[in-house]
Amino acid sequence: STTATLTTGDGEVKANFAVTTYQLTVNASTGGTITAPLSSPVTVNYGVPETITASASVGYHFVNWTNPVGTAVIANANILSTTATLSVDNATVQANFEADIYVWTGVTDNSWATATNWNPNRTSPAVTDVLAFNAGGSVTVTGVPTQTIRQLLLSNNTAVELRPGGIVRLTLNGGAGTDLSVPAGSALNVYSPTASDSLIISLATGTTGVIGGSMTFSGAVIKGNKLIAADASAITFQNGSTFTAGANFFGNAFSVSSSVGTAGSVIFQSGSTYIQSGGSNPFGPSGASAITVFQTGSLYKFTISTGGLPSYSGRTYSNIEIDAPGAVMSSTGASALTFDNFTMTNGTQNLNLTGTINAKGNISVASGATLTFTPASSSSVIFNGTSAQSVGGTGTFTFATGASVTVNNANGLTINRDVTIPGTLNLTSGVITTGSNILSANGTVNRTSGHVFGKFQKSVAISATTKAFEVGDATNYTPIALSFTGVSVGGNLLASTTVGLHPQIATSGINNAKILNRYYTLTNSGITLTSYDATFTFVSGDVLGG
């Protein structure tokens, strides 16, 4: 609305109008393309329907049209070709697609290759196929061929046993979401029925696998099945999952060979378990090239009683359990071994490693089992965790002379059994608590910090002249220094210190104005000597008198 003024005669004015237009953007999700309009965005007139058409790629099917941005009126969202009308603002519409899924029914036989065992019938296998097992219960599938598919999905507590038909490779090339899925309650097992049968499940670049249930590789004969991946961190075993290298399994489960594979491609998360009942170690290549990563809280369990050895040299585990009844294993190697907890349940494990052994958790040896640290020449066993550690169990637990022991943990080490260290003991950090048990150190003791809280025993040799005991209480370092004359027969001397008044202080005749709230105990076992002098160190807080 405006005004017009005439000043020189008759005149004419004209009102001009233009059609309102909007921008329509047309997209397709993975698995499809847009065939109309030919370009996007496209300019459309107000209220005028614009034809939109999509096409599904091979291995996908159309789901619907959606309107994620702006306001568009879609005539029929459930058909491939329809119209979109804009009358409010610019808008985006999207054609959505899902992968075709072939679900195992097994209605005809057990053969992977039988088309009618799948729903819909899998008459023309394609690299875009998604295969699913979701009927629950146990399923055996025979004649698995060399083939490429997009994904392999298990669900609904379904246990699937794949039996290869020859030496074959099943490649997963990946799609949206997890590509190899074995959720909690489900199982994916591979079984080789003859010496001519083995299966490699191979995850291509960009493909992922998540195992929440279980996997077992086994066979009627010795054969090596594989689960391999092209990318680091591609395969994850979740909390509660288990992988078992079972009877007659051969080689490394997660690498093409002992020296070929993708470093760090298989992750065992906290709460997951690798059980080695057959085959070689779970790592494949050594050092930084190792395939498998055991995260804190995961478990490696070794159960081979005859003809196998765990891999220790140059390896890093979280928790280790040896449950191999009757096995006597002597493991060697010059590279470092690192673990959190080490549990000997059954069998004998002699750690003859000459590389450093880093113990970051607890060591426990069950009754009837044996764990020894017996290096071929010399090695260091270092308790260097970040939380309190312990040594316990009633089985056999020994250190050889060549095994120096270092305690370097500010939170301390508790020994819940008698422990003898014939070689060097290094007190670097933290308190060793013995309780009613005895720690015996028969070699050199080097102290930087820390001490022994409890019963500390040392050997005294013939002609010895001095001996120091690095003892204290839960907090304070209050050592004992002894000097001897005339040691003619060697033996052992047990020392400790206790906070509190000596039980016989009242009858000791000691001036009550000059007493300590601490006393020391020395127990001789077999030593014959002429005399000794003792120096006891205490802290100012121990002084009760003047």
Secondary structure, 3 states (H helix, E strand, C coil): CCCCCCCCCCCCCCCCCCCCEEEEEEEECCCEEEEECCCCCEEEECCCCEEEEEEECCCEEEEEEEEEECCCEECCCCCCEEEEECCCCCEEEEEEEEECEEEECCCCCCECCCHHHEECCCCCCCCCCEEEECCCEEEEEEEECCEEECEEEECCCEEEEEEECCEEEEEECCCCCCCEEECCCCEEEEEECCCCCEEEEEECCCCCEEECCEEEEEECCCECCEEEECCCCCEEECCCCEEEECCCECCCCCCCECCECCCCCEEECCCCEEEECCCCCCCCCCHHHCCEEECCCCEEEECCCCCCCCCCCCCECCEEEEEEEEEEEEECCCCCEEECCEEEEEEEEEECCCCCEEECCCEEECCCCEEEECCCCCEEEEECCCCCEEEECCCEEEECCCEEEEEECCCCEEECCCEEECCCEEEEECEEEEEEEEEEECCCEEECCCEEEEEEEEEECCCCCEEEECEECCCCECCEEEEEECCCECEEEEEEEEECCCCCHHHCCCCHHHCECEEEEEEEECCECCEEEEEECCCHHHECCC
